[in-house]
Amino acid sequence: PRVPASRKALLAIAGAYIVAPIDLIPEFLPVVGAIDDVAVMVVAIDVFLEGLDPRLVDEKLLDLGMSRAELDSDLRKVRRLVPKSVRSMAARVPEALDGVADLMAQTGVDRRLRALVTRRRTDTQEISA
């Protein structure tokens, strides 16, 4: 695959955090309440992009009509706003997800989980038919 599953999972986790009802900074606080959501997504996108083949990134930038220099400039600005320790911690998430996936594959949990999901999907389709 052109995009590793762990990178996709990172974006999914960030998206789940954004829609979750629990936040580090409560949403009811004007302006400030959205800062943690923005920070989580910006860091996730940065880590996501770092893990991609540069040729794939260049291909997508070309599709968007954006240059590599523009992206690099934007990323530099964002990186200055996010503490290095936070970026460093976020950069380890995909590797941790890969480790979990490997463990699941070694123990057979991934196959059992897929079988369970398939059975549930089949049962649901039979009930609705």
C-alpha positions as CSV (number, residue, x, y, z in Angstrom):
1,P,0.0,0.0,0.0
2,R,1.1,3.5,-0.7
3,V,0.0,4.8,2.7
4,P,0.9,2.6,5.7
5,A,-2.0,1.5,7.8
6,S,-0.4,2.9,10.9
7,R,-0.4,6.4,9.3
8,K,-4.0,6.1,8.5
9,A,-4.7,4.9,12.0
10,L,-2.9,7.9,13.4
11,L,-5.3,10.2,11.5
12,A,-8.3,8.1,12.6
13,I,-7.2,8.4,16.3
14,A,-6.8,12.2,15.9
15,G,-10.2,12.4,14.3
16,A,-11.8,10.4,17.1
17,Y,-10.2,12.7,19.6
18,I,-11.7,15.7,17.9
19,V,-15.2,14.3,17.9
20,A,-14.9,12.8,21.4
21,P,-17.0,14.5,24.1
22,I,-14.0,14.6,26.5
23,D,-11.2,17.2,25.7
24,L,-8.1,18.5,27.5
25,I,-9.6,21.9,27.1
26,P,-13.4,22.1,27.3
27,E,-15.1,23.1,24.1
28,F,-17.4,25.6,26.0
29,L,-14.5,27.9,26.5
30,P,-14.6,30.4,23.6
31,V,-11.6,30.1,21.2
32,V,-9.4,28.4,23.7
33,G,-11.7,25.3,23.7
34,A,-10.8,24.5,20.1
35,I,-7.0,24.9,20.5
36,D,-6.4,21.3,21.7
37,D,-8.4,19.9,18.8
38,V,-6.5,22.0,16.3
39,A,-3.1,21.1,17.9
40,V,-4.0,17.3,17.8
41,M,-4.9,17.4,14.2
42,V,-2.0,19.6,13.1
43,V,0.5,17.3,14.8
44,A,-1.2,14.2,13.4
45,I,-1.1,15.6,9.9
46,D,2.6,16.5,10.3
47,V,3.5,13.0,11.6
48,F,1.3,11.5,8.8
49,L,3.2,13.4,6.1
50,E,6.6,12.6,7.6
51,G,5.9,8.9,7.2
52,L,5.0,9.0,3.5
53,D,7.2,8.4,0.5
54,P,8.2,11.9,-0.6
55,R,7.3,11.0,-4.2
56,L,3.7,10.3,-3.1
57,V,3.6,13.6,-1.2
58,D,4.9,15.4,-4.3
59,E,2.3,13.7,-6.5
60,K,-0.5,14.9,-4.2
61,L,0.9,18.4,-4.0
62,L,1.0,18.6,-7.7
63,D,-2.7,17.5,-7.8
64,L,-3.4,20.3,-5.3
65,G,-1.4,22.9,-7.3
66,M,0.9,23.4,-4.3
67,S,4.7,23.3,-4.3
68,R,7.0,21.4,-1.9
69,A,8.4,24.7,-0.7
70,E,5.0,25.9,0.3
71,L,4.3,22.7,2.3
72,D,7.7,22.9,3.9
73,S,7.2,26.5,4.9
74,D,3.8,25.7,6.4
75,L,5.2,22.8,8.3
76,R,8.0,24.9,9.7
77,K,5.5,27.4,11.0
78,V,3.4,24.7,12.6
79,R,6.4,23.0,14.2
80,R,7.5,26.2,15.9
81,L,4.1,26.3,17.6
82,V,4.1,22.8,18.9
83,P,6.6,21.8,21.6
84,K,9.3,19.4,20.4
85,S,8.4,16.9,23.1
86,V,4.8,16.7,21.8
87,R,5.9,16.2,18.2
88,S,8.4,13.6,19.4
89,M,5.8,11.7,21.3
90,A,3.3,11.9,18.4
91,A,6.0,10.6,16.0
92,R,6.2,7.4,18.0
93,V,2.5,6.6,17.7
94,P,2.7,5.0,14.2
95,E,5.5,2.7,15.4
96,A,3.5,1.7,18.4
97,L,0.5,1.0,16.2
98,D,2.7,-1.2,14.0
99,G,3.8,-3.1,17.1
100,V,0.3,-3.7,18.2
101,A,-0.7,-4.9,14.7
102,D,2.3,-7.3,14.6
103,L,1.4,-8.7,18.0
104,M,-2.2,-9.1,16.9
105,A,-1.0,-11.0,13.8
106,Q,1.4,-13.2,15.8
107,T,-1.3,-14.2,18.3
108,G,-4.0,-14.7,15.7
109,V,-6.2,-12.0,17.2
110,D,-6.4,-10.2,13.9
111,R,-8.0,-13.2,12.1
112,R,-10.4,-13.9,15.0
113,L,-11.4,-10.2,15.0
114,R,-12.0,-10.2,11.2
115,A,-14.1,-13.4,11.5
116,L,-16.2,-11.8,14.3
117,V,-16.8,-8.7,12.2
118,T,-17.7,-10.7,9.2
119,R,-20.1,-12.9,11.2
120,R,-21.7,-9.8,12.7
121,R,-22.0,-8.1,9.3
122,T,-23.6,-11.2,7.8
123,D,-26.0,-11.6,10.8
124,T,-27.0,-7.9,10.4
125,Q,-27.6,-8.3,6.7
126,E,-29.7,-11.4,7.2
127,I,-31.9,-9.6,9.8
128,S,-32.5,-6.6,7.6
129,A,-33.3,-8.7,4.5
